[in-house]
Amino acid sequence: MSTRESSLPRTVAVLAYDGVRLLDVTAPLEVFSTAATLGARYAVTLLSPDGGPVTTSAGTRLLTDPVGEQVERLHTLIVPGSPGLPREVPARLLDAVLTLHSASWRTASVCTGAFALAEAGLLRGRRGTTHWRHAATLTRRHPDIEVDDDAIFVRDGRIYTSAGVSAGLDLALALVEADEGPDLAREVARDLVVFLQRPGGQSQFSVAARTPAPRHGALTALLRSIAADPAADHSLPELARRAGLSARHLTRLFNEEVGDTPGAYVESMRLEAAQTLLDAGATVTTAAHLSGLGSDETLRRVFLRHLGVTPSAYRARFRTTDPSGIGRRSSTGPR
């Protein structure tokens, strides 16, 4: 690479379109723009298939440049998602993705933007991810893609895909780290008050939010009671007794309406409770006891299985940084 080429800015293009999710667009823009203010060689541009204003799913209008102005030299293409992409990828958007991808060094998607990459054939035979709510749809529609429904983001060659909405921050920070190194990426994360590397996967997010609303009234009451007191007795016999159902019938209802066994669901709720306790400054032993997981060792096994980190490592990412020992938490993990 010549000296002139090494000094040229890396052009990062975010591809917007009508109906795009606002945060899918602005999160990567903010990361790369912040990196540029800290010395990184980025030139950030917002494009759309035809240029001009586009209206986001939030109703906000964004002013964009047309695709044709950036096809000669592009370092990174980012394709955000929208609520409508799992149903249909507009032809003009598909054309724009193919045009820009052919001119880019790497291509990435945020959230349901993976559906646009999939329709363009860019994920064929690759690993990828998308918002957990739409992972099954992506798998069904594109069986040639190995969909990881728990990853925050996935790299396969020069194609990157990320999970829902805020995962665009995680992906953009990872791209900055790959380009500019961990020190500058950490400074960007500190400036934005976010994790440089978020612990765990998509499964860390609210169990209740990920769970479909059950149709059976007894099941609805059980889920509420588990959420209200995760540490209570939620053994299968006790749950069946409270629901007035046989253990076998209750297990079948959980599988059909929740998509999990009673035991696995209770464990997920207790894991979430333990995370909340650790976030608030509780010790590992206290979190294990109050969440219902019982012992430090049980808590450790559950954390490693679901999040890939130990409770102590998870707690360290939220350690107090103010002199009084209360009030603020570090958002970029240990330094």
Secondary structure, DSSP 8 states (H G I E B T S, - for coil): --HHHHHS-EEEEEE--TT--HHHHHHHHHHHHHHHHTT--EEEEEEESS-EEEE-TTS-EEEEEEGGGGSSSEEEEEE---TTTTT---HHHHHHHHHHHHHEEEEEE-TTHHHHHHHTTTTTTSEE---GGGHHHHHHH-TTSEE-TT-SEEEETTEEEE-STTHHHHHHHHHHHHHH-HHHHHHHHHHHTS-SS-SS-GGGS-HHHHS---SSHHHHHHHHHHHH-TTS---HHHHHHHHTS-HHHHHHHIIIIISS-HHHHHHHHHHHHHHHHHHTT--HHHHHHHHT--SHHHHHHHHHHHHSS-HHHHHHTT-B-STTSSS-B-SS---
